[in-house]
Amino acid sequence: MSVIVLTGGPGAPGVTTTSLGLTLCWPGDVMLSDCDRDPAQAVPAGYLRGLDLGGRGLAVLARLYRETRDIGPELLQQTIPLTRDEVTNRRFLPGFAQPGAVRLFDHIWPELAEAFAGLGVQGIDVIVDAGRLGHDGLPTALLEVADAIGFVLQSNLKSLAASRLYLPLLVEQVHMLPADRPLGLVIVGPGRPYSTHEITAQFGVDCWARIPWDPRPAGVLIHGLTPPRGFNNSPLLGSYRVAALHLTQRLEHAGALRRELLQGGAP
């Protein structure tokens, strides 16, 4: 099973909306983890409409770590369901409840990343909303455990200018990892005004997903608005389904290649 990390530059390019949309359209059991180090509680306040989280989330995992307890077995206990009455299990791990709590997590990222990887034994994929990249990049442990890393951006000049500042930092971080990690772009609103081809040519990074600019359905995800008629068949939800299927197929293919290489090198 896989860990997918999504991030972006400043200016609200759509990282949280995309992470949530992919989770809701993922073809198998999946957990969305809010690892944004600029906490905003966007999913609980928006899509979950102010649902009481019962104190669950990263803060509890930090406390368990300080008590020298293994957080892996407790991880799923700190999640809540995103949907009900579905065969597919979609869960959400709430993020930081207070800005100051982020500093206390510096030494916990490696164990959390290991716990994410451990969910593969239970057949659960993990989508990490890593939020804004920031001047110091992302926690290295999250990148090391990632099977794919997506950089979310819009096609307008403001988003592209910010991406020009922050995407090279992510590329440098990925290149410094001990093993290759695939990196791709997730373009929100291609053609507004710059095309996918123009953007990929500018940054030299492949595009993995194109998400249409569709504010009304997006408002259901990020603001908790009442779903409009035809919400499930909207172009936005359709693009998330296509992107989720593309990513899972890409990761399955990469996993098969790795297994072949390992078997070929076995004595």
N, C-alpha and C positions, 0 to 999 in steps of 0.2 A: 504494500500500500504506500501512499505518497504523502509528502508534505509540500504544499505550495505556498510560497511567501509572496505577498503582494505589497508594493510600496509605491511611492510617488513623490514628487516635489511639492513645494508649497502652492497654495492657491486652490485647494479643494478640487483636485483633478478627478475625483470619483473613486478613490481606493476603497472606502467603506461600502459604498453602494455596489461596486463591482464584486467585492468579496462576498457580500451578503447574497447578491444575485446568483453568483456561481454556486454558493452553498445550497440555495433553494432549488437549483436545477441540476445538482450533481447526481450522476447516475447510480451512486452507491452510498453506503453509510458514510457520514462526514461530520466533522466538527469545525465550526468557525471559531477562531480564537482572536480576541481583541488584544493585540499586543502593541497598540498605538501608544507611544511614549508621550504624546500630547493628549491626555485623556479627554474625551468629549462625551462618553456614554451615548453615542449616536444610535446604536442598535436598541438598547433598552428604552430610550426616550422616544425613538422613532418607530421602527417596525414593531417593536413589542409594546408600544403605547404605554410606557411608564410602568411596566410590569415590575412587581416587587421581586427582586433577585434573591431574597432570602440570605443576603450576606455572602453569596457565592462569588467566586472569582479569583483573580490573581493575588489579592490581598491574603486570602486564606492559605494559598500555596506558599506565599512568602513566610507566613507564620509557621507553617509546618516545617519549612526549611530551617528556620531559626531554631526550631525544636529538634533539629537533626533527624527529622522523619523523612522517609522516602516519599516524594510527592507523586511518583508514578501511579501507585495504586489508588491514590485519592483524586486523580485528575478528573475522571468522569463524574465523580460526586460533586464537583464544583461547576458543572454545566447545567443548563436548562434546555428543554426542547424548543426548537424553533417552529416546528410544525407538529400537528397531531393527526391521528387517523391516517397515517401513511405507513406503507411497508418499509420504506427507506427511513432510517433514523438520522435526523438532522439536529445537531445540538450546538449550543453556543456557550463558550467560556467567556464570561464577562471580564473586562479589563480593569484598569486602575480606577479606583473610586476617588482618589485624591491625587493631585499633581505631585505632592511631596513623596508619595509612595514609590514613584518611579526610581528614585535614587537608591532605595533599599533593595531594588531588584537586580542591581548590577552583577552580583555574584550568583544569581539564581538562574539566569538565562541558560547556561549549559545543562542544568538538570531539567529545566522545563523542555528544552529542545530534545533531550533524551527521552522524556516522557511522551512527547509528540511522536517520535519515531517508534516508541513501544506500542502505540495504538495500532500499528500495522498488524500485530499478532491477532488483534481482535477484528481485523478487516475494516478499520476505520481510517479514511483519509482525513487530512488536516489542512484547512485553508487558514493561513495566518494573515490577518489584517495588521500589517506592520506600520500603517499610517505614513506620516511624512518622514522622508529619509533623514533629514537633519544634517547639520554640518559635520557630525562625527560618524555618519553612516548608520548602518543597522548593527545590532548585536551579532557578533561573528558567529556565535553558536547557532543562531537561527538560520544563517546562510549555510553553515556547514551541514545541517541536517536537511536542508531543502532539496527536493528532487527537481524543482523548477522555481524560478524567480521571475516575477512579472513586474514591470514598471508601468504604472498607469499614468496616462497623460491625455490632454485634450488637444485638438488640432488648431486651436487659436494661438495667436502670436504670444500672448501672455504666458500660457502654459508651456509653449515651446521654449521661450526664453528661460523660464525657471528650470525646465528639463535640461537645458544646455549647461546649467550650473551644477545640477545634482546628479544627473545620470552618469557622467564620467566618474564620480565618486563611487557609485555602486559598481560600475564596470571594474574599477580598480580593486574594490573589495573582493569581487568575484574572482578576479585573476589571481589574487593572493591566497585563495583557498587551497587546501592540500589536494583536493580533487575537483575535476571539472563540474560545474553546475550550470545548466542551461539558463540563459537569460533572454527574455523576449518582451516586446512592447504590447500593452493593452491600450488601444486607442479609442477614446470616448468621443463620439461625434466626428468621425472622419469626414473630410470635405467641408469643414466649417472654420476656415476656408481651405486648409491645406490637406492634400490627399495622403493616403497611406504611403504611396510610393515616394512622395516628397519627404515625408517624415522619416521613413526607414533609410532613405538615401542620405539624409542629413546626419543621422545618428549612427548609422552602420550597425543597427540592431534589427533583427527580424520582428515582424508583427505577428503575434500569436492570436489576437482576438480584436475584432472591430465591434464596438458597442455603439448603437445609434443614439443620437441625441433625442431623448424621448422623455421630457420633463414630467408629464402627468403620471405615467406608471412608475417612474423613478421616485416620485413623491410618496408613493405607497411604501417603498422600501426605506427611504431615509427620513420621512416625516410622519409615517404612520397614517397617511390619508386613506380614506375609504377607496377600495379598489374600483376603478371605473369598469364599465361594461367591456367585456373582452380583454380584461387584464391579462389572463393566463395565455391568451393568444396574441398579445401585443408584440411588435417587433423587438422591444427591449427584452422581454422574457425569452423570445425565440433566439436572440443573439447569445444570451447566457447559456441556453441549452446547447447551441452549436459550439460555443467556446468550451464548455465543460466536457463535451464529447471529444473535441479536438485535443484538449489537454490530457484526458485519460488515455486516449489512443496513443498520443505521443509518449507518455510516460510508460505505458505498457510496452511499446516498441523499444524504448531505451532500456527498460529492465530486461527484456529478452536478449538484447545485445550484450548487456553486462553478464548475464548468465552464460551465454555462449563463450564469451571471452574467458570467464572463470573456468568453465569446463575444458576449454581448449588448452588452458595453462596448467590443468591438473596433471599430476604424474600418472 
